[in-house]
């Protein structure tokens, strides 16, 4: 005899997890999905702080949040993706890899200022600024080479 009820209302454990918005599966493990959902909310909070603090970015945190939600909650993914304020830059990044010109400028200037501050006030040897500058150069090249706006759609 088993301890399960006779009506067999519980779904079999072998059923696949529901599909996420991008066609990938939601995380099947309940605890891990809860952890990723919590991380998503943390990144939304960090993104909201970035709305009010000009030195902190908004969209990069929301990109990570939308990824977390895509693996943990279809409802929250849809909410963020279709949000009137935050949705357009997220959709532009998702569809076309767009980083707006203003965002590129802020990112490159921020990296340059960080490198200058570390070089002047923190570094005790030449190795730290060289490796940090090399890593920042690679990131800056990536950021600058992304499109600045979505492609113009030809009218039909």
Residue pairs with C-beta under 8 A, 6 or more apart in sequence:
4 10
16 25
16 28
17 25
17 26
17 27
17 28
18 25
18 26
18 74
19 25
19 26
20 26
20 70
20 71
20 74
20 77
21 70
21 74
21 77
21 78
21 81
22 70
24 70
24 71
26 33
26 71
26 72
26 73
26 74
27 33
27 36
27 71
27 72
33 71
33 72
34 72
36 68
36 71
36 72
37 68
37 69
37 72
37 73
37 76
39 64
39 68
40 64
40 65
40 66
40 67
40 68
40 69
40 72
40 73
40 76
41 65
43 61
43 62
43 64
43 65
43 68
44 61
44 62
44 65
44 80
46 56
46 61
47 58
47 59
47 61
47 62
47 65
47 86
48 58
49 56
50 56
50 57
50 58
50 61
51 58
55 110
57 103
57 106
57 107
58 86
59 86
59 89
59 90
59 93
59 103
62 80
62 86
62 89
62 90
63 90
63 93
65 80
66 77
66 80
66 81
66 90
66 94
69 76
69 77
69 80
70 77
80 86
80 87
80 90
81 87
81 90
81 91
81 94
83 90
89 98
89 100
92 98
92 149
92 150
93 99
95 150
96 147
96 150
96 151
97 146
97 147
98 146
98 147
98 148
98 149
98 150
99 107
99 143
99 146
99 147
99 148
100 148
100 149
101 148
103 143
104 143
104 144
104 146
104 148
107 139
107 140
107 143
108 140
108 143
108 144
111 136
111 139
111 140
112 136
114 136
115 129
115 132
115 133
115 136
118 128
118 129
118 132
119 128
119 129
122 128
123 129
